[in-house]
Amino acid sequence: MTFADRYLAAGGRLAEPCAAYLYWRVIDALAFAPDSEKVAVPWRELGRADLDPALLSSRLEEYLHALFERYA
């Protein structure tokens, strides 16, 4: 959620309006639904056994909630 803020702080500029931010971020997040498991495979190979399907789903839901709180 802080990437755009850091980008702006470094001198970058974002396109307007904020509705576009919400649209593209939701589209990006939904690319991992309903199978957020595919994100965990490379991490598990590196030893992150804690990334189970329930945790991944809850993180995706939290991210979507944060998007709507910030941009909607």
N, C-alpha and C positions, 0 to 999 in steps of 0.2 A: 504494500500500500504506500510505501514511502518513496518508491522509485521516481515517480513524477515530481515529488517535492524536492528530491535531491537533484534531479535534472534541472529544475528551475533555479535552485540555489547555485548551480554551477554555471548559470547563464543561458540555459536552454529556453526554448519557447514552445508552448503547447498550442495546438490548434483549438479553436473555439467551436462550438460551445461545450459545456460540461456533459451534455447528454451524449455526445460522441464518445467521451471517455467511458461512460457507463456501458454503452452499447458494445464497444470493442472489448472491454475487459470481461463482460458477461459472456460474449461469444468465445473468447479465449478460455475462460473457466469451464464452460460447458463442453469444450472439446475433451475434457477429462471425465465427464459424466456419461453414463453411470459407472464407467470402469476406471475409477481413479487409481486402481491397482497398478495400471501400466506405468505410473510414475515411480512406484516403489521398486520395481525390478532392478534397475541399476544401483539404487541405494542399498538394497539388500545384498547385492554382490560385494559391496564395500563394507558390509558388516552391520547395517542398520536394520536389525531384525525387529525393532519396535514399530516399524511402519506397517501395521496390519490394516486390512480393509476398513475396519471401523474408524481407526484414527484418520486415515486418509479421507474418508467421507466426511467426517466431522470438520476437518480442516478446510475442505472445499466449501462446505456449508457456511462456516465462519467467514471465509473470504467473500462469498457472495453476499452475506449479510452486511459485511463491512463496506462493500461496494455500494449497496443500496443506501446505507446510512450516509455515506459521504457524497454520492452523486445524484441520488434521486430526490 
